[in-house]
Amino acid sequence: MIRRIGKILAALALTAASTVIGVTATAGAAHADGCYTWGRTLSEGMSGEDVRQLQIRVSGYPGYASRIALDGAFGPATRSAVIRFQQAYGLAADGVAGPNTFNQLYALQDDDCTPVNFSYAEWNRCNSDWSGGAVSASTAKFNALVSMWKLQAMRRALGSVPLYISSGFRSYACNSAVGGAAGSRHLYGDGVDLTGSPTLCRMAQQARYHGFTNILGPGYPGHNDHTHLGNSASQSWSAPNCGI
């Protein structure tokens, strides 16, 4: 908690400093971060690994029933996601990722690149090396990271309330032990089950705006006690008791 507060205070100080010295929209980010540091302002038409890193962090802001590609190409969809992110945090919403946008992202991420309100440990209570699932360990861990950033966006939209994870990544053995579906998204690392408050329906309904293509909740067989979110290739939403 102390480290997170320190990161937030540092980001606010940097934002204030940039205002004082008149940093322009073409300036880079004057910050060194333990996870990833952007070195240039990003806008539509640009490409590169720095764009892809930005896309990962704004992947929870694609709009209703949409998602953005993590392809390193800053197109219209990425610009729209950046605007929604900026609006969510009270920044100038111009769709250009500059120092203020980056400073907000720095304040939101820990040194292992996970968002501050979620962790690999709570996502993976199955086996610590992320092996044994439907994809390689590195892919499962990356898929989990992207889903965490989507949840971070959803958490913000719900009023920055805590979201409680009851199950995340599962190996085939773990999935079988809990009676999971044969093709469960948990096996890919991006599946997550949420319990507690907000209500299960509220979470299922809100998830439609944050890039989740697999949403299962109350009214769907076996899901009356949790809301499941995942990132399947095609859209699969079913929570009949929630109007989905």
Backbone as CSV, one residue per row, in Angstrom:
resi,resn,N_x,N_y,N_z,CA_x,CA_y,CA_z,C_x,C_y,C_z
1,MET,0.825,-1.205,0.000,0.000,0.000,0.000,0.858,1.254,0.000
2,ILE,1.956,1.260,0.817,2.823,2.433,0.863,3.441,2.697,-0.485
3,ARG,3.883,1.587,-1.164,4.500,1.763,-2.478,3.495,2.336,-3.474
4,ARG,2.246,1.887,-3.403,1.237,2.379,-4.325,0.949,3.856,-4.083
5,ILE,0.881,4.250,-2.807,0.656,5.658,-2.500,1.817,6.494,-3.018
6,GLY,3.041,5.957,-2.858,4.214,6.673,-3.351,4.170,6.871,-4.844
7,LYS,3.746,5.845,-5.584,3.645,5.947,-7.041,2.624,6.990,-7.450
8,ILE,1.499,7.025,-6.725,0.459,7.997,-7.049,0.938,9.416,-6.788
9,LEU,1.596,9.626,-5.637,2.108,10.956,-5.306,3.175,11.399,-6.308
10,ALA,4.025,10.448,-6.720,5.061,10.784,-7.697,4.445,11.181,-9.025
11,ALA,3.420,10.456,-9.437,2.754,10.773,-10.703,2.099,12.149,-10.640
12,LEU,1.443,12.459,-9.503,0.811,13.772,-9.365,1.847,14.877,-9.394
13,ALA,2.999,14.629,-8.759,4.056,15.640,-8.756,4.588,15.881,-10.153
14,LEU,4.732,14.798,-10.916,5.219,14.944,-12.287,4.225,15.688,-13.153
15,THR,2.933,15.399,-12.957,1.901,16.099,-13.714,1.942,17.588,-13.413
16,ALA,2.081,17.922,-12.129,2.147,19.330,-11.753,3.373,19.989,-12.337
17,ALA,4.500,19.280,-12.309,5.727,19.844,-12.844,5.612,20.115,-14.327
18,SER,4.978,19.213,-15.051,4.852,19.398,-16.497,4.001,20.619,-16.802
19,THR,3.020,20.905,-15.938,2.193,22.090,-16.148,2.994,23.362,-15.943
20,VAL,3.861,23.342,-14.915,4.645,24.531,-14.593,5.611,24.877,-15.701
21,ILE,6.285,23.850,-16.267,7.300,24.154,-17.256,6.736,24.195,-18.665
22,GLY,5.429,23.972,-18.811,4.794,24.119,-20.112,5.130,23.024,-21.084
23,VAL,5.088,21.784,-20.643,5.339,20.667,-21.553,4.277,20.665,-22.644
24,THR,4.684,20.510,-23.879,3.747,20.541,-24.998,3.269,19.136,-25.310
25,ALA,2.326,19.024,-26.246,1.737,17.730,-26.615,2.737,16.827,-27.317
26,THR,3.887,17.351,-27.737,4.868,16.532,-28.438,5.959,16.037,-27.511
27,ALA,5.892,16.392,-26.229,6.937,15.991,-25.305,6.807,14.529,-24.929
28,GLY,7.918,13.913,-24.528,7.890,12.551,-24.060,7.552,12.510,-22.582
29,ALA,7.524,11.306,-22.020,7.179,11.145,-20.625,8.433,11.231,-19.765
30,ALA,8.487,12.225,-18.887,9.659,12.437,-18.041,9.511,11.619,-16.767
31,HIS,9.652,10.299,-16.889,9.417,9.432,-15.750,10.119,8.108,-15.985
32,ALA,10.607,7.508,-14.932,11.180,6.166,-15.020,10.318,5.244,-14.180
33,ASP,9.777,4.214,-14.787,8.845,3.325,-14.104,9.425,1.923,-14.033
34,GLY,9.080,1.215,-12.947,9.616,-0.131,-12.764,9.107,-1.141,-13.763
35,CYS,7.962,-0.869,-14.375,7.385,-1.801,-15.343,7.747,-1.420,-16.775
36,TYR,7.284,-0.260,-17.195,7.508,0.176,-18.576,7.477,1.700,-18.616
37,THR,8.390,2.292,-19.353,8.450,3.750,-19.464,8.289,4.156,-20.917
38,TRP,7.305,5.005,-21.193,7.111,5.530,-22.535,8.056,6.700,-22.777
39,GLY,8.632,6.768,-23.971,9.605,7.805,-24.275,9.142,8.829,-25.281
40,ARG,7.896,8.674,-25.760,7.396,9.651,-26.732,5.883,9.737,-26.610
41,THR,5.352,10.860,-27.039,3.901,11.016,-27.095,3.371,10.172,-28.251
42,LEU,2.244,9.509,-28.024,1.671,8.618,-29.026,0.330,9.145,-29.521
43,SER,0.124,9.056,-30.821,-1.136,9.512,-31.405,-1.479,8.643,-32.600
44,GLU,-2.669,8.838,-33.114,-3.165,8.026,-34.219,-2.209,8.051,-35.405
45,GLY,-1.966,6.884,-35.982,-1.069,6.751,-37.123,0.308,6.231,-36.756
46,MET,0.625,6.224,-35.461,1.937,5.754,-35.026,1.887,4.251,-34.758
47,SER,3.051,3.631,-34.659,3.104,2.196,-34.398,4.380,1.866,-33.640
48,GLY,4.385,0.680,-33.023,5.566,0.244,-32.293,5.189,-0.482,-31.015
49,GLU,6.183,-0.991,-30.337,5.956,-1.701,-29.084,5.372,-0.785,-28.022
50,ASP,5.753,0.492,-28.049,5.184,1.411,-27.063,3.681,1.594,-27.264
51,VAL,3.229,1.521,-28.514,1.787,1.572,-28.777,1.118,0.314,-28.229
52,ARG,1.732,-0.838,-28.445,1.155,-2.094,-27.950,1.053,-2.088,-26.423
53,GLN,2.082,-1.557,-25.769,2.036,-1.474,-24.308,0.906,-0.552,-23.851
54,LEU,0.674,0.517,-24.586,-0.450,1.404,-24.286,-1.771,0.670,-24.497
55,GLN,-1.875,-0.071,-25.596,-3.111,-0.797,-25.900,-3.466,-1.791,-24.805
56,ILE,-2.469,-2.469,-24.258,-2.732,-3.417,-23.168,-3.423,-2.699,-22.018
57,ARG,-2.942,-1.512,-21.682,-3.430,-0.801,-20.504,-4.762,-0.092,-20.717
58,VAL,-5.115,0.169,-21.961,-6.427,0.786,-22.230,-7.377,-0.220,-22.875
59,SER,-7.025,-1.506,-22.804,-7.862,-2.537,-23.441,-9.232,-2.651,-22.782
60,GLY,-9.384,-2.080,-21.594,-10.682,-2.104,-20.925,-11.582,-0.945,-21.278
61,TYR,-11.205,-0.167,-22.290,-11.988,1.005,-22.684,-12.375,0.988,-24.167
62,PRO,-12.811,-0.150,-24.711,-13.126,-0.221,-26.137,-14.518,0.263,-26.501
63,GLY,-15.407,0.409,-25.497,-16.799,0.728,-25.774,-17.652,-0.520,-25.765
64,TYR,-18.951,-0.341,-25.862,-19.902,-1.453,-25.748,-19.683,-2.527,-26.809
65,ALA,-19.589,-3.769,-26.363,-19.483,-4.943,-27.244,-18.318,-4.842,-28.221
66,SER,-17.246,-4.206,-27.799,-16.084,-4.040,-28.666,-14.817,-4.443,-27.938
67,ARG,-13.734,-4.563,-28.664,-12.416,-4.749,-28.081,-11.385,-4.197,-29.052
68,ILE,-10.226,-3.844,-28.532,-9.193,-3.287,-29.398,-8.099,-4.331,-29.617
69,ALA,-7.503,-4.296,-30.791,-6.421,-5.221,-31.116,-5.140,-4.768,-30.428
70,LEU,-4.367,-5.728,-29.951,-3.079,-5.424,-29.331,-1.989,-5.633,-30.375
71,ASP,-2.054,-4.821,-31.425,-1.206,-5.031,-32.598,-0.114,-3.988,-32.766
72,GLY,-0.022,-3.038,-31.850,1.012,-2.016,-31.950,0.732,-0.942,-32.980
73,ALA,-0.482,-0.918,-33.535,-0.862,0.100,-34.526,-1.912,1.022,-33.909
74,PHE,-1.605,2.286,-33.801,-2.484,3.273,-33.164,-3.526,3.734,-34.184
75,GLY,-4.650,3.017,-34.219,-5.735,3.351,-35.126,-6.881,4.028,-34.417
76,PRO,-8.015,4.204,-35.101,-9.176,4.875,-34.511,-9.690,4.207,-33.237
77,ALA,-9.664,2.870,-33.193,-10.170,2.170,-32.011,-9.290,2.444,-30.795
78,THR,-7.980,2.481,-31.014,-7.066,2.792,-29.911,-7.265,4.228,-29.461
79,ARG,-7.427,5.132,-30.409,-7.659,6.539,-30.046,-8.919,6.670,-29.198
80,SER,-9.995,5.984,-29.584,-11.240,6.055,-28.831,-11.058,5.487,-27.423
81,ALA,-10.276,4.398,-27.311,-10.016,3.802,-26.001,-9.219,4.763,-25.123
82,VAL,-8.250,5.435,-25.708,-7.460,6.416,-24.955,-8.358,7.552,-24.471
83,ILE,-9.263,8.007,-25.311,-10.191,9.072,-24.917,-11.040,8.625,-23.728
84,ARG,-11.562,7.416,-23.783,-12.388,6.923,-22.672,-11.569,6.794,-21.390
85,PHE,-10.327,6.350,-21.529,-9.445,6.274,-20.367,-9.225,7.668,-19.794
86,GLN,-8.931,8.618,-20.648,-8.696,9.981,-20.189,-9.936,10.551,-19.503
87,GLN,-11.093,10.301,-20.062,-12.337,10.771,-19.453,-12.554,10.136,-18.081
88,ALA,-12.216,8.859,-17.960,-12.413,8.145,-16.703,-11.585,8.731,-15.571
89,TYR,-10.464,9.352,-15.918,-9.572,9.894,-14.898,-9.482,11.420,-14.914
90,GLY,-10.422,12.063,-15.601,-10.482,13.509,-15.568,-9.354,14.208,-16.293
91,LEU,-8.776,13.544,-17.298,-7.703,14.154,-18.083,-8.280,14.809,-19.332
92,ALA,-7.511,15.673,-19.964,-7.925,16.250,-21.238,-8.121,15.121,-22.233
93,ALA,-9.335,14.962,-22.727,-9.681,13.804,-23.558,-9.484,14.117,-25.038
94,ASP,-8.227,14.052,-25.481,-7.910,14.360,-26.872,-7.470,13.144,-27.662
95,GLY,-7.388,11.973,-27.017,-6.981,10.765,-27.722,-5.503,10.683,-28.003
96,VAL,-4.730,11.607,-27.450,-3.277,11.611,-27.597,-2.666,11.201,-26.260
97,ALA,-1.809,10.203,-26.272,-1.181,9.727,-25.042,0.133,10.460,-24.823
98,GLY,0.094,11.421,-23.925,1.268,12.208,-23.581,1.604,12.067,-22.114
99,PRO,2.411,12.978,-21.563,2.881,12.857,-20.175,1.790,12.661,-19.141
100,ASN,0.707,13.404,-19.219,-0.338,13.266,-18.207,-1.014,11.898,-18.261
101,THR,-1.249,11.413,-19.475,-1.832,10.073,-19.636,-0.872,9.015,-19.121
102,PHE,0.403,9.125,-19.468,1.381,8.146,-19.012,1.537,8.182,-17.489
103,ASN,1.557,9.371,-16.927,1.689,9.472,-15.472,0.534,8.785,-14.758
104,GLN,-0.669,8.893,-15.332,-1.806,8.201,-14.741,-1.631,6.693,-14.848
105,LEU,-1.114,6.227,-15.975,-0.858,4.794,-16.138,0.220,4.322,-15.166
106,TYR,1.271,5.118,-14.987,2.319,4.744,-14.031,1.736,4.586,-12.625
107,ALA,0.825,5.487,-12.269,0.212,5.428,-10.941,-0.681,4.214,-10.780
108,LEU,-1.136,3.641,-11.902,-2.062,2.519,-11.862,-1.384,1.159,-11.941
109,GLN,-0.060,1.140,-12.187,0.569,-0.162,-12.379,1.680,-0.409,-11.363
110,ASP,1.809,-1.670,-10.974,2.904,-2.096,-10.119,4.107,-2.447,-10.980
111,ASP,5.233,-2.731,-10.328,6.465,-2.955,-11.065,6.455,-4.222,-11.914
112,ASP,5.516,-5.133,-11.650,5.408,-6.334,-12.493,4.395,-6.133,-13.608
113,CYS,3.946,-4.910,-13.799,3.042,-4.499,-14.878,1.576,-4.821,-14.623
114,THR,1.254,-5.456,-13.520,-0.152,-5.670,-13.188,-0.743,-4.365,-12.660
115,PRO,-2.041,-4.147,-12.865,-2.676,-2.965,-12.279,-2.691,-3.078,-10.764
116,VAL,-2.663,-1.935,-10.080,-2.450,-1.921,-8.632,-3.513,-2.673,-7.833
117,ASN,-4.695,-2.843,-8.388,-5.764,-3.483,-7.627,-5.908,-4.977,-7.880
118,PHE,-5.017,-5.543,-8.710,-5.066,-6.968,-8.996,-3.645,-7.517,-9.035
119,SER,-3.531,-8.822,-8.855,-2.193,-9.413,-8.814,-2.195,-10.802,-9.442
120,TYR,-1.005,-11.229,-9.873,-0.868,-12.582,-10.400,-1.212,-13.619,-9.334
121,ALA,-0.867,-13.326,-8.082,-1.091,-14.296,-7.007,-2.573,-14.594,-6.808
122,GLU,-3.426,-13.557,-6.859,-4.848,-13.806,-6.665,-5.486,-14.390,-7.916
123,TRP,-4.860,-14.185,-9.061,-5.385,-14.715,-10.322,-5.032,-16.185,-10.497
124,ASN,-3.938,-16.596,-9.914,-3.475,-17.976,-10.093,-3.260,-18.636,-8.736
125,ARG,-4.281,-19.356,-8.286,-4.160,-20.136,-7.052,-4.043,-21.624,-7.378
126,CYS,-3.780,-21.919,-8.643,-3.734,-23.308,-9.115,-2.312,-23.847,-9.047
127,ASN,-1.424,-23.348,-9.892,-0.011,-23.718,-9.832,0.817,-22.499,-10.248
128,SER,1.816,-22.205,-9.473,2.515,-20.928,-9.573,3.284,-20.718,-10.873
129,ASP,3.579,-21.785,-11.604,4.354,-21.598,-12.838,3.473,-21.437,-14.081
130,TRP,2.150,-21.385,-13.896,1.196,-21.105,-14.979,1.172,-22.192,-16.057
131,SER,1.662,-23.361,-15.767,1.692,-24.436,-16.762,0.470,-25.331,-16.630
132,GLY,0.316,-26.212,-17.614,-0.716,-27.232,-17.545,-2.064,-26.839,-18.096
133,GLY,-2.165,-25.653,-18.684,-3.421,-25.215,-19.258,-3.490,-25.459,-20.748
134,ALA,-4.372,-24.745,-21.429,-4.585,-24.943,-22.861,-3.560,-24.209,-23.722
135,VAL,-2.783,-23.315,-23.108,-1.758,-22.554,-23.824,-0.473,-22.595,-23.017
136,SER,0.595,-22.076,-23.582,1.863,-22.061,-22.852,1.742,-21.210,-21.596
137,ALA,2.638,-21.445,-20.653,2.616,-20.701,-19.400,2.751,-19.198,-19.648
138,SER,3.629,-18.810,-20.564,3.836,-17.379,-20.837,2.587,-16.759,-21.448
139,THR,1.900,-17.502,-22.321,0.685,-16.980,-22.938,-0.429,-16.861,-21.905
140,ALA,-0.560,-17.860,-21.048,-1.591,-17.813,-20.006,-1.370,-16.609,-19.094
141,LYS,-0.126,-16.355,-18.738,0.184,-15.236,-17.846,-0.083,-13.898,-18.535
142,PHE,0.245,-13.809,-19.830,-0.035,-12.583,-20.573,-1.539,-12.365,-20.710
143,ASN,-2.276,-13.424,-21.015,-3.731,-13.308,-21.123,-4.334,-12.814,-19.810
144,ALA,-3.796,-13.311,-18.698,-4.268,-12.864,-17.391,-3.995,-11.378,-17.199
145,LEU,-2.820,-10.930,-17.625,-2.457,-9.517,-17.489,-3.446,-8.620,-18.223
146,VAL,-3.775,-8.988,-19.447,-4.720,-8.180,-20.232,-6.081,-8.146,-19.549
147,SER,-6.529,-9.289,-19.055,-7.819,-9.326,-18.370,-7.799,-8.483,-17.098
148,MET,-6.665,-8.445,-16.413,-6.561,-7.610,-15.221,-6.755,-6.137,-15.558
149,TRP,-6.170,-5.707,-16.667,-6.340,-4.306,-17.070,-7.785,-4.019,-17.473
150,LYS,-8.450,-4.999,-18.052,-9.870,-4.818,-18.362,-10.679,-4.703,-17.062
151,LEU,-10.329,-5.522,-16.085,-11.016,-5.447,-14.799,-10.734,-4.121,-14.095
152,GLN,-9.523,-3.609,-14.266,-9.187,-2.324,-13.646,-10.091,-1.226,-14.197
153,ALA,-10.345,-1.263,-15.501,-11.248,-0.289,-16.123,-12.670,-0.472,-15.621
154,MET,-13.087,-1.717,-15.511,-14.430,-2.022,-15.029,-14.585,-1.577,-13.573
155,ARG,-13.569,-1.790,-12.779,-13.579,-1.375,-11.377,-13.778,0.135,-11.273
156,ARG,-13.075,0.871,-12.112,-13.205,2.329,-12.120,-14.629,2.748,-12.469
157,ALA,-15.185,2.107,-13.489,-16.537,2.442,-13.942,-17.585,2.137,-12.876
158,LEU,-17.301,1.164,-12.022,-18.233,0.785,-10.965,-18.059,1.625,-9.702
159,GLY,-17.208,2.640,-9.793,-17.004,3.531,-8.652,-15.787,3.192,-7.824
160,SER,-14.808,2.528,-8.446,-13.567,2.131,-7.767,-13.825,1.231,-6.561
161,VAL,-14.831,0.376,-6.701,-15.142,-0.570,-5.632,-14.282,-1.821,-5.787
162,PRO,-13.996,-2.521,-4.705,-13.231,-3.769,-4.812,-13.992,-4.816,-5.612
163,LEU,-13.261,-5.616,-6.385,-13.831,-6.746,-7.100,-13.151,-8.005,-6.557
164,TYR,-13.942,-9.001,-6.216,-13.423,-10.181,-5.541,-13.321,-11.365,-6.500
165,ILE,-12.110,-11.875,-6.666,-11.839,-12.979,-7.580,-11.901,-14.303,-6.825
166,SER,-12.782,-15.188,-7.271,-12.870,-16.505,-6.641,-12.096,-17.559,-7.408
167,SER,-11.849,-17.311,-8.707,-11.098,-18.267,-9.513,-10.545,-17.578,-10.749
168,GLY,-9.292,-17.868,-11.064,-8.656,-17.315,-12.249,-8.087,-18.426,-13.111
169,PHE,-6.776,-18.395,-13.338,-6.142,-19.414,-14.166,-6.291,-20.804,-13.545
170,ARG,-6.538,-21.799,-14.419,-6.587,-23.195,-13.993,-5.818,-24.068,-14.982
171,SER,-5.071,-25.002,-14.472,-4.518,-26.068,-15.311,-5.662,-27.037,-15.593
172,TYR,-5.429,-27.985,-16.486,-6.467,-28.984,-16.748,-6.816,-29.740,-15.468
173,ALA,-5.802,-30.038,-14.663,-6.041,-30.773,-13.420,-6.912,-29.968,-12.463
174,CYS,-6.593,-28.685,-12.314,-7.388,-27.829,-11.423,-8.801,-27.653,-11.959
175,ASN,-8.913,-27.497,-13.268,-10.228,-27.302,-13.875,-11.107,-28.535,-13.681
176,SER,-10.505,-29.701,-13.833,-11.252,-30.943,-13.643,-11.687,-31.097,-12.185
177,ALA,-10.818,-30.701,-11.270,-11.105,-30.867,-9.847,-12.304,-30.044,-9.398
178,VAL,-12.534,-28.892,-10.053,-13.665,-28.034,-9.666,-14.865,-28.225,-10.580
179,GLY,-14.773,-29.159,-11.534,-15.886,-29.420,-12.443,-16.056,-28.371,-13.513
180,GLY,-14.951,-27.732,-13.922,-15.021,-26.693,-14.949,-15.318,-27.262,-16.322
181,ALA,-15.851,-26.405,-17.204,-16.162,-26.819,-18.571,-14.889,-27.209,-19.312
182,ALA,-15.015,-28.139,-20.245,-13.850,-28.647,-20.965,-13.099,-27.553,-21.714
183,GLY,-13.820,-26.571,-22.231,-13.177,-25.493,-22.981,-13.124,-24.190,-22.207
184,SER,-13.115,-24.268,-20.890,-13.162,-23.071,-20.033,-12.067,-22.077,-20.358
185,ARG,-12.422,-20.791,-20.318,-11.430,-19.736,-20.523,-10.414,-19.695,-19.392
186,HIS,-10.730,-20.292,-18.273,-9.754,-20.369,-17.175,-8.488,-21.095,-17.632
187,LEU,-8.636,-22.046,-18.546,-7.497,-22.809,-19.045,-6.560,-21.963,-19.889
188,TYR,-7.054,-20.812,-20.360,-6.277,-19.918,-21.216,-5.684,-18.742,-20.442
189,GLY,-6.049,-18.633,-19.181,-5.512,-17.560,-18.353,-6.364,-16.324,-18.274
190,ASP,-7.279,-16.135,-19.245,-8.057,-14.892,-19.253,-9.404,-15.020,-18.562
191,GLY,-9.798,-16.233,-18.167,-11.067,-16.416,-17.487,-10.969,-16.043,-16.013
192,VAL,-12.014,-15.401,-15.497,-12.022,-15.009,-14.095,-13.450,-15.055,-13.568
193,ASP,-13.608,-15.541,-12.340,-14.920,-15.575,-11.689,-14.942,-14.525,-10.588
194,LEU,-16.034,-13.756,-10.537,-16.183,-12.690,-9.547,-17.353,-13.002,-8.633
195,THR,-17.179,-12.697,-7.356,-18.246,-12.887,-6.372,-18.390,-11.616,-5.533
196,GLY,-19.331,-11.636,-4.596,-19.470,-10.502,-3.676,-20.197,-9.324,-4.291
197,SER,-19.812,-8.122,-3.875,-20.443,-6.907,-4.376,-19.464,-6.183,-5.294
198,PRO,-19.968,-5.400,-6.267,-21.377,-5.151,-6.598,-22.126,-6.459,-6.899
199,THR,-23.412,-6.339,-7.204,-24.185,-7.538,-7.476,-23.637,-8.262,-8.698
200,LEU,-23.891,-9.552,-8.763,-23.422,-10.348,-9.893,-23.962,-9.801,-11.202
201,CYS,-25.221,-9.370,-11.207,-25.807,-8.819,-12.434,-25.150,-7.501,-12.816
202,ARG,-24.877,-6.677,-11.826,-24.237,-5.384,-12.123,-22.887,-5.603,-12.768
203,MET,-22.137,-6.585,-12.292,-20.825,-6.865,-12.874,-20.960,-7.425,-14.285
204,ALA,-21.914,-8.325,-14.479,-22.117,-8.898,-15.806,-22.522,-7.826,-16.806
205,GLN,-23.396,-6.935,-16.404,-23.857,-5.858,-17.281,-22.730,-4.887,-17.614
206,GLN,-21.940,-4.529,-16.625,-20.866,-3.560,-16.851,-19.760,-4.134,-17.717
207,ALA,-19.511,-5.430,-17.592,-18.425,-6.075,-18.338,-18.581,-5.928,-19.843
208,ARG,-19.803,-5.699,-20.315,-20.047,-5.561,-21.755,-19.324,-4.362,-22.354
209,TYR,-18.935,-3.408,-21.514,-18.281,-2.182,-21.985,-16.755,-2.256,-21.894
210,HIS,-16.213,-3.373,-21.416,-14.787,-3.397,-21.098,-13.992,-4.480,-21.815
211,GLY,-14.488,-4.914,-22.963,-13.709,-5.797,-23.816,-13.831,-7.268,-23.535
212,PHE,-14.714,-7.664,-22.623,-14.906,-9.091,-22.337,-15.899,-9.684,-23.334
213,THR,-15.487,-10.729,-24.012,-16.357,-11.360,-25.006,-17.080,-12.586,-24.445
214,ASN,-16.635,-13.079,-23.311,-17.244,-14.253,-22.673,-17.792,-13.810,-21.311
215,ILE,-19.106,-13.632,-21.218,-19.752,-13.180,-19.992,-20.858,-14.169,-19.634
216,LEU,-20.724,-14.815,-18.488,-21.715,-15.784,-18.027,-22.081,-15.441,-16.590
217,GLY,-23.386,-15.372,-16.316,-23.803,-14.981,-14.980,-25.123,-15.601,-14.580
218,PRO,-25.764,-15.028,-13.568,-27.002,-15.590,-13.036,-28.029,-15.939,-14.113
219,GLY,-28.546,-17.161,-13.998,-29.487,-17.657,-14.993,-28.849,-18.612,-15.973
220,TYR,-27.529,-18.509,-16.132,-26.796,-19.468,-16.962,-26.439,-20.653,-16.061
221,PRO,-26.607,-21.881,-16.551,-26.372,-23.058,-15.703,-25.040,-23.015,-14.953
222,GLY,-25.109,-23.188,-13.647,-23.912,-23.242,-12.819,-23.295,-21.913,-12.477
223,HIS,-23.994,-20.809,-12.795,-23.412,-19.484,-12.581,-24.287,-18.565,-11.729
224,ASN,-25.109,-19.129,-10.896,-25.950,-18.286,-10.041,-25.220,-17.737,-8.827
225,ASP,-23.997,-18.244,-8.571,-23.248,-17.757,-7.416,-21.992,-16.984,-7.802
226,HIS,-21.823,-16.709,-9.101,-20.672,-15.906,-9.534,-20.920,-15.373,-10.946
227,THR,-20.147,-14.386,-11.316,-20.139,-13.886,-12.692,-18.795,-14.250,-13.303
228,HIS,-18.849,-14.893,-14.457,-17.631,-15.319,-15.152,-17.346,-14.388,-16.323
229,LEU,-16.088,-13.966,-16.450,-15.662,-13.125,-17.562,-14.466,-13.764,-18.246
230,GLY,-14.422,-13.647,-19.566,-13.304,-14.191,-20.313,-13.172,-13.500,-21.659
231,ASN,-12.225,-13.973,-22.447,-11.933,-13.324,-23.727,-11.870,-14.341,-24.850
232,SER,-12.987,-14.955,-25.164,-13.052,-15.922,-26.249,-13.003,-15.216,-27.598
233,ALA,-12.726,-15.984,-28.652,-12.586,-15.399,-29.985,-13.891,-14.791,-30.477
234,SER,-15.016,-15.394,-30.109,-16.315,-14.868,-30.519,-17.126,-14.494,-29.285
235,GLN,-18.093,-13.628,-29.466,-18.890,-13.159,-28.335,-19.831,-14.233,-27.817
236,SER,-19.809,-14.440,-26.502,-20.684,-15.409,-25.846,-21.130,-14.806,-24.531
237,TRP,-22.302,-14.184,-24.557,-22.875,-13.551,-23.357,-24.134,-14.297,-22.945
238,SER,-24.249,-14.648,-21.693,-25.480,-15.273,-21.214,-25.596,-15.120,-19.700
239,ALA,-26.479,-14.243,-19.300,-26.840,-14.064,-17.903,-28.319,-13.683,-17.907
240,PRO,-29.184,-14.659,-18.204,-30.612,-14.396,-18.406,-31.291,-13.640,-17.262
241,ASN,-30.867,-13.902,-16.040,-31.485,-13.206,-14.906,-31.097,-11.735,-14.840
242,CYS,-30.105,-11.377,-15.653,-29.605,-9.996,-15.661,-29.989,-9.266,-16.951
243,GLY,-30.814,-9.905,-17.782,-31.210,-9.291,-19.033,-30.138,-9.368,-20.100
244,ILE,-29.212,-10.326,-19.994,-28.136,-10.480,-20.971,-28.271,-11.833,-21.659
